[in-house]
Amino acid sequence: MQISVTFKNLDPSEPLKSYVQNKLNKLDKLLDNAAEASVVLSVEKIRHIAEIKITGDRLSINCREKTGDMYSSIDMALDKLEKQIKKNKQKIKDHRQGSRSEQRDKQMLPDEALSLPPEESNQPQIRIQNIDFKPMDIEEASLQMELVTDNFIVFTNSRTNRVNVLYRRKDGDLGLIQPLK
């Protein structure tokens, strides 16, 4: 990473410059490609301001932090910068994963095309329904069953961290399906 440090209203200090360079070199591990960092350290009255701008391949991140101490300004700005880099990387990762899953969805046939009409096949129709199961205990799931009109509820048992199914039996009682191991 190429780093340029500029001082405004402040005497150039080699310890400050090396401190910034060491900290930015640690952040360089988070970046995929080479980047340039521009750091401006300035003092206005009693405020010590650290401004950092990182530019690189498909990346432009700015942060600015003001405190009473230059080292704490640098640290806080670098913390912000690290969060922004991680957020940016996660955003790119999610976007790529989203496009892959969209491609898979396009390749899969829609629900209506999965099942053949009854006159052409003796097989029953299969409908696919995606559900989101939430962590809860069995008592909470039974309370949820009273609120929903479905005959079952899928949840993650908060005690065992396993997927369970609570269903309404024909006699009106509830049944629980849980994995053995």
GIVEN-V161582 format. One record per residue. RES is the residue in three letters. SS is DSSP state (a for helix, b for strand, c for the rest). OMEGA is omega in degrees with one decimal (* if undefined). Layout:
res: {RES | RES}
ss: {SS | SS}
omega: {OMEGA | OMEGA}
This chain:
res: {MET | GLN | ILE | SER | VAL | THR | PHE | LYS | ASN | LEU | ASP | PRO | SER | GLU | PRO | LEU | LYS | SER | TYR | VAL | GLN | ASN | LYS | LEU | ASN | LYS | LEU | ASP | LYS | LEU | LEU | ASP | ASN | ALA | ALA | GLU | ALA | SER | VAL | VAL | LEU | SER | VAL | GLU | LYS | ILE | ARG | HIS | ILE | ALA | GLU | ILE | LYS | ILE | THR | GLY | ASP | ARG | LEU | SER | ILE | ASN | CYS | ARG | GLU | LYS | THR | GLY | ASP | MET | TYR | SER | SER | ILE | ASP | MET | ALA | LEU | ASP | LYS | LEU | GLU | LYS | GLN | ILE | LYS | LYS | ASN | LYS | GLN | LYS | ILE | LYS | ASP | HIS | ARG | GLN | GLY | SER | ARG | SER | GLU | GLN | ARG | ASP | LYS | GLN | MET | LEU | PRO | ASP | GLU | ALA | LEU | SER | LEU | PRO | PRO | GLU | GLU | SER | ASN | GLN | PRO | GLN | ILE | ARG | ILE | GLN | ASN | ILE | ASP | PHE | LYS | PRO | MET | ASP | ILE | GLU | GLU | ALA | SER | LEU | GLN | MET | GLU | LEU | VAL | THR | ASP | ASN | PHE | ILE | VAL | PHE | THR | ASN | SER | ARG | THR | ASN | ARG | VAL | ASN | VAL | LEU | TYR | ARG | ARG | LYS | ASP | GLY | ASP | LEU | GLY | LEU | ILE | GLN | PRO | LEU | LYS}
ss: {c | b | b | b | b | b | b | b | c | c | c | c | c | a | a | a | a | a | a | a | a | a | a | a | a | a | a | a | a | a | c | c | c | c | b | b | b | b | b | b | b | b | b | b | c | c | b | b | b | b | b | b | b | b | b | b | c | c | b | b | b | b | b | b | b | b | b | c | c | a | a | a | a | a | a | a | a | a | a | a | a | a | a | a | a | a | a | a | a | a | a | a | a | a | a | a | a | a | a | a | a | a | a | a | a | a | a | c | c | c | a | a | a | a | c | c | c | c | c | c | c | c | c | c | c | c | c | c | c | c | c | c | c | b | b | b | c | a | a | a | a | a | a | a | a | a | a | c | c | c | c | b | b | b | b | b | b | c | c | c | c | b | b | b | b | b | b | b | c | c | c | c | c | b | b | b | b | b | c | c | c}
omega: {175.8 | -175.1 | 173.2 | -178.5 | -179.9 | 179.4 | 176.3 | -179.5 | -175.2 | 177.7 | 178.3 | -176.2 | 179.7 | 177.2 | 176.7 | -179.0 | 179.8 | 177.2 | 179.2 | -178.3 | 178.6 | -179.2 | -179.3 | 177.0 | 175.5 | 177.9 | -178.8 | 179.2 | -179.5 | -177.1 | -179.9 | -176.1 | 179.5 | -178.8 | 176.3 | 178.8 | 176.6 | -176.3 | 176.4 | 178.4 | -177.0 | 178.2 | 174.4 | -174.5 | -180.0 | -178.6 | 173.9 | -172.6 | 174.8 | 177.3 | -179.3 | 177.2 | 177.6 | 176.2 | 179.3 | -180.0 | 179.7 | -176.4 | 173.7 | -175.4 | 178.3 | 171.6 | -178.3 | -179.3 | 179.3 | 172.8 | 179.1 | -177.4 | -176.1 | -178.8 | 178.6 | 175.2 | 179.2 | -179.7 | -179.2 | 178.0 | 179.0 | 175.2 | 176.7 | -178.9 | 179.1 | 178.1 | -179.4 | 178.6 | 179.4 | 178.6 | 179.6 | 178.7 | 179.1 | 179.1 | 178.6 | 179.7 | 178.4 | 179.9 | 179.1 | 178.8 | 179.1 | -179.3 | 177.2 | -179.2 | 176.1 | 178.1 | 177.7 | 179.2 | 179.3 | 179.8 | 178.4 | 179.0 | 176.5 | -176.2 | -177.7 | -177.9 | 180.0 | -177.7 | 178.1 | 176.4 | -175.6 | -178.2 | -179.0 | -175.6 | 176.1 | -179.1 | 175.6 | 178.3 | 179.4 | 175.8 | -179.8 | 179.0 | 177.1 | -179.6 | 179.0 | -178.8 | -174.1 | 176.8 | 176.5 | 176.8 | -173.4 | -179.7 | 179.3 | 178.2 | 178.8 | 175.3 | 177.8 | 179.4 | 179.0 | -176.4 | -176.6 | 179.5 | 179.3 | 179.7 | 179.9 | 173.8 | 179.3 | -178.1 | 173.3 | 179.8 | -175.3 | 179.2 | -176.4 | -176.9 | 177.7 | 179.8 | 177.4 | 175.7 | 175.3 | -176.0 | 179.2 | -179.0 | -178.6 | -179.7 | 177.0 | 177.2 | 179.2 | 175.7 | -178.7 | 174.7 | 179.5 | 179.4 | 180.0 | -175.9 | *}
